[in-house]
Amino acid sequence: MYLNEKAWETPQEDIYTIDSAIKNFLDVYAAVKKSYPSREIYISEKEAIYLRSANYPLEKWLALADIEYKRLFASFMQKAIRFCPEDEFEVTYEGEALQGGTEAYLNSSFMVSICLEDKWRTENVNGKCGKNFFRIYISALR
């Protein structure tokens, strides 16, 4: 499974939306790891995990989160595998390169999204490569 890096880039200032989205993301991560313990989340080596929020950065969320979510987040970060994105094949979504989507498509896998914006509360997105469209599956819902 691959991290949907575009979902993490969504600006969000509502702390309740951020809190709910991160907890949902970690709940999905925990459920997938329970069902498929050998599956890791792959994150592009070019991407950093952060929140685009002036008032509620990831560090602040971590400081206020309960211990179980802190542990889940630490597990997610420790077990994540960094990958070098494919340069010769690129899936785009809304005109931007979708690295996690490209790798998910090439490896018959799926992406894991955080729902900071409604467009990521979906089961799939239609990526594009050249003139061809691809359906990329997302595990983002409880």
Chimera marker file (.cmm) of the C-alpha trace (Angstrom):
<marker_set name="trace">
<marker id="1" x="0.000" y="0.000" z="0.000" r="1" g="1" b="0" radius="0.5"/>
<marker id="2" x="1.182" y="3.475" z="-0.835" r="1" g="1" b="0" radius="0.5"/>
<marker id="3" x="0.684" y="6.788" z="0.897" r="1" g="1" b="0" radius="0.5"/>
<marker id="4" x="-1.441" y="9.270" z="-1.021" r="1" g="1" b="0" radius="0.5"/>
<marker id="5" x="0.905" y="12.207" z="-0.601" r="1" g="1" b="0" radius="0.5"/>
<marker id="6" x="-1.503" y="14.660" z="-2.247" r="1" g="1" b="0" radius="0.5"/>
<marker id="7" x="-4.068" y="14.113" z="0.515" r="1" g="1" b="0" radius="0.5"/>
<marker id="8" x="-1.501" y="15.213" z="3.133" r="1" g="1" b="0" radius="0.5"/>
<marker id="9" x="-0.768" y="18.399" z="1.165" r="1" g="1" b="0" radius="0.5"/>
<marker id="10" x="-4.331" y="19.686" z="1.535" r="1" g="1" b="0" radius="0.5"/>
<marker id="11" x="-4.405" y="22.879" z="3.632" r="1" g="1" b="0" radius="0.5"/>
<marker id="12" x="-6.677" y="22.563" z="6.656" r="1" g="1" b="0" radius="0.5"/>
<marker id="13" x="-7.122" y="24.875" z="9.646" r="1" g="1" b="0" radius="0.5"/>
<marker id="14" x="-10.091" y="23.260" z="11.436" r="1" g="1" b="0" radius="0.5"/>
<marker id="15" x="-8.516" y="21.386" z="14.344" r="1" g="1" b="0" radius="0.5"/>
<marker id="16" x="-11.517" y="19.074" z="14.675" r="1" g="1" b="0" radius="0.5"/>
<marker id="17" x="-11.276" y="18.067" z="11.009" r="1" g="1" b="0" radius="0.5"/>
<marker id="18" x="-7.531" y="17.510" z="11.397" r="1" g="1" b="0" radius="0.5"/>
<marker id="19" x="-7.953" y="15.459" z="14.564" r="1" g="1" b="0" radius="0.5"/>
<marker id="20" x="-10.713" y="13.336" z="13.053" r="1" g="1" b="0" radius="0.5"/>
<marker id="21" x="-8.804" y="12.837" z="9.776" r="1" g="1" b="0" radius="0.5"/>
<marker id="22" x="-5.583" y="11.734" z="11.471" r="1" g="1" b="0" radius="0.5"/>
<marker id="23" x="-7.425" y="9.354" z="13.804" r="1" g="1" b="0" radius="0.5"/>
<marker id="24" x="-9.369" y="7.889" z="10.867" r="1" g="1" b="0" radius="0.5"/>
<marker id="25" x="-6.125" y="7.493" z="8.886" r="1" g="1" b="0" radius="0.5"/>
<marker id="26" x="-4.470" y="5.702" z="11.807" r="1" g="1" b="0" radius="0.5"/>
<marker id="27" x="-7.543" y="3.505" z="12.393" r="1" g="1" b="0" radius="0.5"/>
<marker id="28" x="-7.446" y="2.458" z="8.724" r="1" g="1" b="0" radius="0.5"/>
<marker id="29" x="-3.702" y="1.834" z="9.021" r="1" g="1" b="0" radius="0.5"/>
<marker id="30" x="-4.243" y="-0.333" z="12.130" r="1" g="1" b="0" radius="0.5"/>
<marker id="31" x="-7.046" y="-2.321" z="10.459" r="1" g="1" b="0" radius="0.5"/>
<marker id="32" x="-4.965" y="-2.972" z="7.342" r="1" g="1" b="0" radius="0.5"/>
<marker id="33" x="-1.935" y="-3.980" z="9.412" r="1" g="1" b="0" radius="0.5"/>
<marker id="34" x="-4.100" y="-6.353" z="11.439" r="1" g="1" b="0" radius="0.5"/>
<marker id="35" x="-5.494" y="-8.019" z="8.310" r="1" g="1" b="0" radius="0.5"/>
<marker id="36" x="-2.243" y="-7.898" z="6.326" r="1" g="1" b="0" radius="0.5"/>
<marker id="37" x="0.685" y="-7.772" z="8.763" r="1" g="1" b="0" radius="0.5"/>
<marker id="38" x="3.253" y="-8.178" z="5.990" r="1" g="1" b="0" radius="0.5"/>
<marker id="39" x="2.001" y="-5.101" z="4.096" r="1" g="1" b="0" radius="0.5"/>
<marker id="40" x="3.897" y="-1.912" z="4.736" r="1" g="1" b="0" radius="0.5"/>
<marker id="41" x="3.088" y="1.623" z="3.712" r="1" g="1" b="0" radius="0.5"/>
<marker id="42" x="5.428" y="2.945" z="1.075" r="1" g="1" b="0" radius="0.5"/>
<marker id="43" x="6.170" y="6.670" z="1.117" r="1" g="1" b="0" radius="0.5"/>
<marker id="44" x="8.019" y="8.536" z="-1.610" r="1" g="1" b="0" radius="0.5"/>
<marker id="45" x="11.504" y="9.469" z="-0.476" r="1" g="1" b="0" radius="0.5"/>
<marker id="46" x="10.762" y="12.955" z="-1.798" r="1" g="1" b="0" radius="0.5"/>
<marker id="47" x="7.829" y="13.496" z="0.584" r="1" g="1" b="0" radius="0.5"/>
<marker id="48" x="7.749" y="14.624" z="4.208" r="1" g="1" b="0" radius="0.5"/>
<marker id="49" x="4.738" y="13.950" z="6.416" r="1" g="1" b="0" radius="0.5"/>
<marker id="50" x="3.414" y="17.243" z="7.710" r="1" g="1" b="0" radius="0.5"/>
<marker id="51" x="0.179" y="19.194" z="7.953" r="1" g="1" b="0" radius="0.5"/>
<marker id="52" x="-0.361" y="22.394" z="6.008" r="1" g="1" b="0" radius="0.5"/>
<marker id="53" x="-1.768" y="24.274" z="8.940" r="1" g="1" b="0" radius="0.5"/>
<marker id="54" x="-0.407" y="27.471" z="10.415" r="1" g="1" b="0" radius="0.5"/>
<marker id="55" x="-2.186" y="26.926" z="13.733" r="1" g="1" b="0" radius="0.5"/>
<marker id="56" x="-2.188" y="23.149" z="14.187" r="1" g="1" b="0" radius="0.5"/>
<marker id="57" x="0.991" y="21.444" z="12.946" r="1" g="1" b="0" radius="0.5"/>
<marker id="58" x="1.527" y="17.708" z="13.287" r="1" g="1" b="0" radius="0.5"/>
<marker id="59" x="3.753" y="18.241" z="16.308" r="1" g="1" b="0" radius="0.5"/>
<marker id="60" x="0.917" y="19.962" z="18.151" r="1" g="1" b="0" radius="0.5"/>
<marker id="61" x="-1.485" y="17.145" z="17.253" r="1" g="1" b="0" radius="0.5"/>
<marker id="62" x="1.039" y="14.616" z="18.578" r="1" g="1" b="0" radius="0.5"/>
<marker id="63" x="1.466" y="16.577" z="21.813" r="1" g="1" b="0" radius="0.5"/>
<marker id="64" x="-2.307" y="16.539" z="22.411" r="1" g="1" b="0" radius="0.5"/>
<marker id="65" x="-3.150" y="13.035" z="21.108" r="1" g="1" b="0" radius="0.5"/>
<marker id="66" x="-3.879" y="10.164" z="23.458" r="1" g="1" b="0" radius="0.5"/>
<marker id="67" x="-1.199" y="7.538" z="23.958" r="1" g="1" b="0" radius="0.5"/>
<marker id="68" x="-2.726" y="4.912" z="21.653" r="1" g="1" b="0" radius="0.5"/>
<marker id="69" x="-2.784" y="7.265" z="18.675" r="1" g="1" b="0" radius="0.5"/>
<marker id="70" x="0.757" y="8.413" z="19.464" r="1" g="1" b="0" radius="0.5"/>
<marker id="71" x="1.847" y="4.762" z="19.386" r="1" g="1" b="0" radius="0.5"/>
<marker id="72" x="-0.005" y="4.105" z="16.127" r="1" g="1" b="0" radius="0.5"/>
<marker id="73" x="1.571" y="7.155" z="14.527" r="1" g="1" b="0" radius="0.5"/>
<marker id="74" x="5.039" y="6.110" z="15.724" r="1" g="1" b="0" radius="0.5"/>
<marker id="75" x="4.446" y="2.605" z="14.323" r="1" g="1" b="0" radius="0.5"/>
<marker id="76" x="3.303" y="4.049" z="10.999" r="1" g="1" b="0" radius="0.5"/>
<marker id="77" x="6.417" y="6.226" z="10.733" r="1" g="1" b="0" radius="0.5"/>
<marker id="78" x="8.862" y="3.526" z="11.900" r="1" g="1" b="0" radius="0.5"/>
<marker id="79" x="7.512" y="0.832" z="9.584" r="1" g="1" b="0" radius="0.5"/>
<marker id="80" x="7.090" y="3.039" z="6.532" r="1" g="1" b="0" radius="0.5"/>
<marker id="81" x="9.358" y="2.147" z="3.641" r="1" g="1" b="0" radius="0.5"/>
<marker id="82" x="10.776" y="4.930" z="1.508" r="1" g="1" b="0" radius="0.5"/>
<marker id="83" x="10.720" y="4.382" z="-2.250" r="1" g="1" b="0" radius="0.5"/>
<marker id="84" x="12.095" y="6.202" z="-5.249" r="1" g="1" b="0" radius="0.5"/>
<marker id="85" x="9.152" y="7.185" z="-7.478" r="1" g="1" b="0" radius="0.5"/>
<marker id="86" x="8.951" y="5.801" z="-11.004" r="1" g="1" b="0" radius="0.5"/>
<marker id="87" x="10.326" y="8.380" z="-13.431" r="1" g="1" b="0" radius="0.5"/>
<marker id="88" x="9.304" y="6.817" z="-16.742" r="1" g="1" b="0" radius="0.5"/>
<marker id="89" x="5.611" y="6.349" z="-15.967" r="1" g="1" b="0" radius="0.5"/>
<marker id="90" x="3.510" y="8.992" z="-14.275" r="1" g="1" b="0" radius="0.5"/>
<marker id="91" x="-0.108" y="8.965" z="-13.236" r="1" g="1" b="0" radius="0.5"/>
<marker id="92" x="-1.612" y="12.395" z="-12.741" r="1" g="1" b="0" radius="0.5"/>
<marker id="93" x="-4.666" y="13.483" z="-10.822" r="1" g="1" b="0" radius="0.5"/>
<marker id="94" x="-6.120" y="16.940" z="-11.377" r="1" g="1" b="0" radius="0.5"/>
<marker id="95" x="-3.054" y="17.831" z="-13.440" r="1" g="1" b="0" radius="0.5"/>
<marker id="96" x="-0.456" y="16.949" z="-10.778" r="1" g="1" b="0" radius="0.5"/>
<marker id="97" x="1.799" y="13.897" z="-10.484" r="1" g="1" b="0" radius="0.5"/>
<marker id="98" x="0.383" y="11.371" z="-8.018" r="1" g="1" b="0" radius="0.5"/>
<marker id="99" x="3.436" y="9.391" z="-6.898" r="1" g="1" b="0" radius="0.5"/>
<marker id="100" x="1.598" y="7.045" z="-4.547" r="1" g="1" b="0" radius="0.5"/>
<marker id="101" x="-1.042" y="6.483" z="-7.225" r="1" g="1" b="0" radius="0.5"/>
<marker id="102" x="1.577" y="5.713" z="-9.861" r="1" g="1" b="0" radius="0.5"/>
<marker id="103" x="3.241" y="3.094" z="-7.672" r="1" g="1" b="0" radius="0.5"/>
<marker id="104" x="-0.098" y="1.671" z="-6.514" r="1" g="1" b="0" radius="0.5"/>
<marker id="105" x="-1.185" y="1.226" z="-10.119" r="1" g="1" b="0" radius="0.5"/>
<marker id="106" x="2.118" y="-0.287" z="-11.273" r="1" g="1" b="0" radius="0.5"/>
<marker id="107" x="2.222" y="-2.712" z="-8.338" r="1" g="1" b="0" radius="0.5"/>
<marker id="108" x="-1.489" y="-3.656" z="-8.306" r="1" g="1" b="0" radius="0.5"/>
<marker id="109" x="-1.880" y="-2.149" z="-4.865" r="1" g="1" b="0" radius="0.5"/>
<marker id="110" x="-3.826" y="0.766" z="-3.364" r="1" g="1" b="0" radius="0.5"/>
<marker id="111" x="-3.270" y="4.102" z="-1.670" r="1" g="1" b="0" radius="0.5"/>
<marker id="112" x="-4.001" y="5.106" z="1.893" r="1" g="1" b="0" radius="0.5"/>
<marker id="113" x="-5.355" y="8.642" z="2.225" r="1" g="1" b="0" radius="0.5"/>
<marker id="114" x="-6.009" y="11.108" z="4.980" r="1" g="1" b="0" radius="0.5"/>
<marker id="115" x="-9.369" y="12.856" z="4.607" r="1" g="1" b="0" radius="0.5"/>
<marker id="116" x="-8.468" y="16.478" z="5.190" r="1" g="1" b="0" radius="0.5"/>
<marker id="117" x="-10.661" y="17.367" z="2.210" r="1" g="1" b="0" radius="0.5"/>
<marker id="118" x="-13.884" y="15.809" z="0.898" r="1" g="1" b="0" radius="0.5"/>
<marker id="119" x="-12.361" y="14.737" z="-2.419" r="1" g="1" b="0" radius="0.5"/>
<marker id="120" x="-10.263" y="12.104" z="-0.588" r="1" g="1" b="0" radius="0.5"/>
<marker id="121" x="-13.346" y="10.584" z="1.094" r="1" g="1" b="0" radius="0.5"/>
<marker id="122" x="-13.796" y="8.185" z="-1.786" r="1" g="1" b="0" radius="0.5"/>
<marker id="123" x="-13.040" y="4.587" z="-2.646" r="1" g="1" b="0" radius="0.5"/>
<marker id="124" x="-11.068" y="5.464" z="-5.780" r="1" g="1" b="0" radius="0.5"/>
<marker id="125" x="-9.794" y="8.246" z="-7.999" r="1" g="1" b="0" radius="0.5"/>
<marker id="126" x="-9.325" y="8.294" z="-11.744" r="1" g="1" b="0" radius="0.5"/>
<marker id="127" x="-5.697" y="8.965" z="-12.511" r="1" g="1" b="0" radius="0.5"/>
<marker id="128" x="-4.434" y="9.724" z="-15.984" r="1" g="1" b="0" radius="0.5"/>
<marker id="129" x="-1.324" y="8.665" z="-17.882" r="1" g="1" b="0" radius="0.5"/>
<marker id="130" x="-1.076" y="10.260" z="-21.295" r="1" g="1" b="0" radius="0.5"/>
<marker id="131" x="-4.501" y="9.654" z="-22.848" r="1" g="1" b="0" radius="0.5"/>
<marker id="132" x="-5.292" y="6.648" z="-20.660" r="1" g="1" b="0" radius="0.5"/>
<marker id="133" x="-7.321" y="6.790" z="-17.462" r="1" g="1" b="0" radius="0.5"/>
<marker id="134" x="-6.721" y="4.472" z="-14.504" r="1" g="1" b="0" radius="0.5"/>
<marker id="135" x="-8.800" y="3.785" z="-11.438" r="1" g="1" b="0" radius="0.5"/>
<marker id="136" x="-6.666" y="3.901" z="-8.327" r="1" g="1" b="0" radius="0.5"/>
<marker id="137" x="-8.190" y="2.471" z="-5.176" r="1" g="1" b="0" radius="0.5"/>
<marker id="138" x="-8.000" y="4.244" z="-1.857" r="1" g="1" b="0" radius="0.5"/>
<marker id="139" x="-8.377" y="2.855" z="1.621" r="1" g="1" b="0" radius="0.5"/>
<marker id="140" x="-9.521" y="5.924" z="3.505" r="1" g="1" b="0" radius="0.5"/>
<marker id="141" x="-12.910" y="5.076" z="4.924" r="1" g="1" b="0" radius="0.5"/>
<marker id="142" x="-13.822" y="3.234" z="8.089" r="1" g="1" b="0" radius="0.5"/>
<link id1="1" id2="2" r="1" g="1" b="0" radius="0.2"/>
<link id1="2" id2="3" r="1" g="1" b="0" radius="0.2"/>
<link id1="3" id2="4" r="1" g="1" b="0" radius="0.2"/>
<link id1="4" id2="5" r="1" g="1" b="0" radius="0.2"/>
<link id1="5" id2="6" r="1" g="1" b="0" radius="0.2"/>
<link id1="6" id2="7" r="1" g="1" b="0" radius="0.2"/>
<link id1="7" id2="8" r="1" g="1" b="0" radius="0.2"/>
<link id1="8" id2="9" r="1" g="1" b="0" radius="0.2"/>
<link id1="9" id2="10" r="1" g="1" b="0" radius="0.2"/>
<link id1="10" id2="11" r="1" g="1" b="0" radius="0.2"/>
<link id1="11" id2="12" r="1" g="1" b="0" radius="0.2"/>
<link id1="12" id2="13" r="1" g="1" b="0" radius="0.2"/>
<link id1="13" id2="14" r="1" g="1" b="0" radius="0.2"/>
<link id1="14" id2="15" r="1" g="1" b="0" radius="0.2"/>
<link id1="15" id2="16" r="1" g="1" b="0" radius="0.2"/>
<link id1="16" id2="17" r="1" g="1" b="0" radius="0.2"/>
<link id1="17" id2="18" r="1" g="1" b="0" radius="0.2"/>
<link id1="18" id2="19" r="1" g="1" b="0" radius="0.2"/>
<link id1="19" id2="20" r="1" g="1" b="0" radius="0.2"/>
<link id1="20" id2="21" r="1" g="1" b="0" radius="0.2"/>
<link id1="21" id2="22" r="1" g="1" b="0" radius="0.2"/>
<link id1="22" id2="23" r="1" g="1" b="0" radius="0.2"/>
<link id1="23" id2="24" r="1" g="1" b="0" radius="0.2"/>
<link id1="24" id2="25" r="1" g="1" b="0" radius="0.2"/>
<link id1="25" id2="26" r="1" g="1" b="0" radius="0.2"/>
<link id1="26" id2="27" r="1" g="1" b="0" radius="0.2"/>
<link id1="27" id2="28" r="1" g="1" b="0" radius="0.2"/>
<link id1="28" id2="29" r="1" g="1" b="0" radius="0.2"/>
<link id1="29" id2="30" r="1" g="1" b="0" radius="0.2"/>
<link id1="30" id2="31" r="1" g="1" b="0" radius="0.2"/>
<link id1="31" id2="32" r="1" g="1" b="0" radius="0.2"/>
<link id1="32" id2="33" r="1" g="1" b="0" radius="0.2"/>
<link id1="33" id2="34" r="1" g="1" b="0" radius="0.2"/>
<link id1="34" id2="35" r="1" g="1" b="0" radius="0.2"/>
<link id1="35" id2="36" r="1" g="1" b="0" radius="0.2"/>
<link id1="36" id2="37" r="1" g="1" b="0" radius="0.2"/>
<link id1="37" id2="38" r="1" g="1" b="0" radius="0.2"/>
<link id1="38" id2="39" r="1" g="1" b="0" radius="0.2"/>
<link id1="39" id2="40" r="1" g="1" b="0" radius="0.2"/>
<link id1="40" id2="41" r="1" g="1" b="0" radius="0.2"/>
<link id1="41" id2="42" r="1" g="1" b="0" radius="0.2"/>
<link id1="42" id2="43" r="1" g="1" b="0" radius="0.2"/>
<link id1="43" id2="44" r="1" g="1" b="0" radius="0.2"/>
<link id1="44" id2="45" r="1" g="1" b="0" radius="0.2"/>
<link id1="45" id2="46" r="1" g="1" b="0" radius="0.2"/>
<link id1="46" id2="47" r="1" g="1" b="0" radius="0.2"/>
<link id1="47" id2="48" r="1" g="1" b="0" radius="0.2"/>
<link id1="48" id2="49" r="1" g="1" b="0" radius="0.2"/>
<link id1="49" id2="50" r="1" g="1" b="0" radius="0.2"/>
<link id1="50" id2="51" r="1" g="1" b="0" radius="0.2"/>
<link id1="51" id2="52" r="1" g="1" b="0" radius="0.2"/>
<link id1="52" id2="53" r="1" g="1" b="0" radius="0.2"/>
<link id1="53" id2="54" r="1" g="1" b="0" radius="0.2"/>
<link id1="54" id2="55" r="1" g="1" b="0" radius="0.2"/>
<link id1="55" id2="56" r="1" g="1" b="0" radius="0.2"/>
<link id1="56" id2="57" r="1" g="1" b="0" radius="0.2"/>
<link id1="57" id2="58" r="1" g="1" b="0" radius="0.2"/>
<link id1="58" id2="59" r="1" g="1" b="0" radius="0.2"/>
<link id1="59" id2="60" r="1" g="1" b="0" radius="0.2"/>
<link id1="60" id2="61" r="1" g="1" b="0" radius="0.2"/>
<link id1="61" id2="62" r="1" g="1" b="0" radius="0.2"/>
<link id1="62" id2="63" r="1" g="1" b="0" radius="0.2"/>
<link id1="63" id2="64" r="1" g="1" b="0" radius="0.2"/>
<link id1="64" id2="65" r="1" g="1" b="0" radius="0.2"/>
<link id1="65" id2="66" r="1" g="1" b="0" radius="0.2"/>
<link id1="66" id2="67" r="1" g="1" b="0" radius="0.2"/>
<link id1="67" id2="68" r="1" g="1" b="0" radius="0.2"/>
<link id1="68" id2="69" r="1" g="1" b="0" radius="0.2"/>
<link id1="69" id2="70" r="1" g="1" b="0" radius="0.2"/>
<link id1="70" id2="71" r="1" g="1" b="0" radius="0.2"/>
<link id1="71" id2="72" r="1" g="1" b="0" radius="0.2"/>
<link id1="72" id2="73" r="1" g="1" b="0" radius="0.2"/>
<link id1="73" id2="74" r="1" g="1" b="0" radius="0.2"/>
<link id1="74" id2="75" r="1" g="1" b="0" radius="0.2"/>
<link id1="75" id2="76" r="1" g="1" b="0" radius="0.2"/>
<link id1="76" id2="77" r="1" g="1" b="0" radius="0.2"/>
<link id1="77" id2="78" r="1" g="1" b="0" radius="0.2"/>
<link id1="78" id2="79" r="1" g="1" b="0" radius="0.2"/>
<link id1="79" id2="80" r="1" g="1" b="0" radius="0.2"/>
<link id1="80" id2="81" r="1" g="1" b="0" radius="0.2"/>
<link id1="81" id2="82" r="1" g="1" b="0" radius="0.2"/>
<link id1="82" id2="83" r="1" g="1" b="0" radius="0.2"/>
<link id1="83" id2="84" r="1" g="1" b="0" radius="0.2"/>
<link id1="84" id2="85" r="1" g="1" b="0" radius="0.2"/>
<link id1="85" id2="86" r="1" g="1" b="0" radius="0.2"/>
<link id1="86" id2="87" r="1" g="1" b="0" radius="0.2"/>
<link id1="87" id2="88" r="1" g="1" b="0" radius="0.2"/>
<link id1="88" id2="89" r="1" g="1" b="0" radius="0.2"/>
<link id1="89" id2="90" r="1" g="1" b="0" radius="0.2"/>
<link id1="90" id2="91" r="1" g="1" b="0" radius="0.2"/>
<link id1="91" id2="92" r="1" g="1" b="0" radius="0.2"/>
<link id1="92" id2="93" r="1" g="1" b="0" radius="0.2"/>
<link id1="93" id2="94" r="1" g="1" b="0" radius="0.2"/>
<link id1="94" id2="95" r="1" g="1" b="0" radius="0.2"/>
<link id1="95" id2="96" r="1" g="1" b="0" radius="0.2"/>
<link id1="96" id2="97" r="1" g="1" b="0" radius="0.2"/>
<link id1="97" id2="98" r="1" g="1" b="0" radius="0.2"/>
<link id1="98" id2="99" r="1" g="1" b="0" radius="0.2"/>
<link id1="99" id2="100" r="1" g="1" b="0" radius="0.2"/>
<link id1="100" id2="101" r="1" g="1" b="0" radius="0.2"/>
<link id1="101" id2="102" r="1" g="1" b="0" radius="0.2"/>
<link id1="102" id2="103" r="1" g="1" b="0" radius="0.2"/>
<link id1="103" id2="104" r="1" g="1" b="0" radius="0.2"/>
<link id1="104" id2="105" r="1" g="1" b="0" radius="0.2"/>
<link id1="105" id2="106" r="1" g="1" b="0" radius="0.2"/>
<link id1="106" id2="107" r="1" g="1" b="0" radius="0.2"/>
<link id1="107" id2="108" r="1" g="1" b="0" radius="0.2"/>
<link id1="108" id2="109" r="1" g="1" b="0" radius="0.2"/>
<link id1="109" id2="110" r="1" g="1" b="0" radius="0.2"/>
<link id1="110" id2="111" r="1" g="1" b="0" radius="0.2"/>
<link id1="111" id2="112" r="1" g="1" b="0" radius="0.2"/>
<link id1="112" id2="113" r="1" g="1" b="0" radius="0.2"/>
<link id1="113" id2="114" r="1" g="1" b="0" radius="0.2"/>
<link id1="114" id2="115" r="1" g="1" b="0" radius="0.2"/>
<link id1="115" id2="116" r="1" g="1" b="0" radius="0.2"/>
<link id1="116" id2="117" r="1" g="1" b="0" radius="0.2"/>
<link id1="117" id2="118" r="1" g="1" b="0" radius="0.2"/>
<link id1="118" id2="119" r="1" g="1" b="0" radius="0.2"/>
<link id1="119" id2="120" r="1" g="1" b="0" radius="0.2"/>
<link id1="120" id2="121" r="1" g="1" b="0" radius="0.2"/>
<link id1="121" id2="122" r="1" g="1" b="0" radius="0.2"/>
<link id1="122" id2="123" r="1" g="1" b="0" radius="0.2"/>
<link id1="123" id2="124" r="1" g="1" b="0" radius="0.2"/>
<link id1="124" id2="125" r="1" g="1" b="0" radius="0.2"/>
<link id1="125" id2="126" r="1" g="1" b="0" radius="0.2"/>
<link id1="126" id2="127" r="1" g="1" b="0" radius="0.2"/>
<link id1="127" id2="128" r="1" g="1" b="0" radius="0.2"/>
<link id1="128" id2="129" r="1" g="1" b="0" radius="0.2"/>
<link id1="129" id2="130" r="1" g="1" b="0" radius="0.2"/>
<link id1="130" id2="131" r="1" g="1" b="0" radius="0.2"/>
<link id1="131" id2="132" r="1" g="1" b="0" radius="0.2"/>
<link id1="132" id2="133" r="1" g="1" b="0" radius="0.2"/>
<link id1="133" id2="134" r="1" g="1" b="0" radius="0.2"/>
<link id1="134" id2="135" r="1" g="1" b="0" radius="0.2"/>
<link id1="135" id2="136" r="1" g="1" b="0" radius="0.2"/>
<link id1="136" id2="137" r="1" g="1" b="0" radius="0.2"/>
<link id1="137" id2="138" r="1" g="1" b="0" radius="0.2"/>
<link id1="138" id2="139" r="1" g="1" b="0" radius="0.2"/>
<link id1="139" id2="140" r="1" g="1" b="0" radius="0.2"/>
<link id1="140" id2="141" r="1" g="1" b="0" radius="0.2"/>
<link id1="141" id2="142" r="1" g="1" b="0" radius="0.2"/>
</marker_set>
